[in-house]
Amino acid sequence: MKAEVQIENLKCGGCASTIKKAILAIEGVSKIEIDIEKSIVLITSENDNVEEIKLKLSKLGYPEVGDKNTVLHKAKSFVSCAVGRIDS
């Protein structure tokens, strides 16, 4: 399965680092590419787990464009961004 998800709150490489680490931990995901400028996440997975991936992105603070982007999502994305900067 290949999926493309446009997300909210993607700001920098720190965000991308956190997203990559979390999504690659999902069973079946073999590849992830992130276009920071366009806020697009490209996923290659052996499983049909796009809904699980979208849920994980939302929990990290990066909901899909069109979903609710609450203050809580924005706050979580700042934390995820900071963690990603430290880890990279």
N, C-alpha and C positions, 0 to 999 in steps of 0.2 A: 504494500500500500504506500502510496505517496500522497502527502497532504500539504496544503499551503494554508497557513492561518495568519491573518492580519490581526495584530494585537495593539492594545493601548499601552501607554506609559513606558515604552521602550526608549531609553535615553542614550545609552552608551555601551561600551564594551564590558563594563561591570555587569550590567543587566544581562547582556548576551552570555557572559560566562556562567551566571547563575542558572539561566534558562537551559543552556547546553547540559550542564551537570545534572540538573533535575530530570530533564526529558530523556537523556541517555540512560538514566537509571530505570526507566519504565521497560518492562519485559518486551522484547521484540524490536525495540527501536534500534536501528543500526547506524543511522546517519541523521545529523541535524545541521542545517545551515541557517544563518540569521542575517537578514538584510536590515541593518540598523536604520538606514535612511528611509526605507519604505515601511519599516515596522512589520516585516514579514518573516515568519518562521516556516522553513521547509523541512518536512520530516519524512524519512524513509523508514518504514517499519514492516516487519514480517507479519504482524498481526493487524487486524482492523480495529485499532484502538484510538481513533481520532477523538472520540468523546472523552476518553480518559486523559488524553494529552491536553485537550482544551480545559478540562477541569483543573489539572495540575497547573497550567499556565495562569488560570484565574486565581488559584490559591496563592501563587507566588506574587500576585499583584498585576498580572498582565492579561486581563480578559480580552476575548475576541472583540474586534470592532463590531459594534451593534449590540453587544451585551451591556449590562449595567456596568459603568465605571465609577464605583462609589469612592468616597473619601478613604474608606478602608483599603480598597484596591490600590489607590494612589500611595497611601502610607506604606503598604506592604512592598510596593515596587521600589520605594526609596530604600527600604531595608535590604531587599534582594540585591539592589544595585550596589550598596555598600559592601555587602558580603562578597559579591562577585569581584569587586575591586581588590579586596583583601586576599581572596583565594587565587587570583590570577597572577 
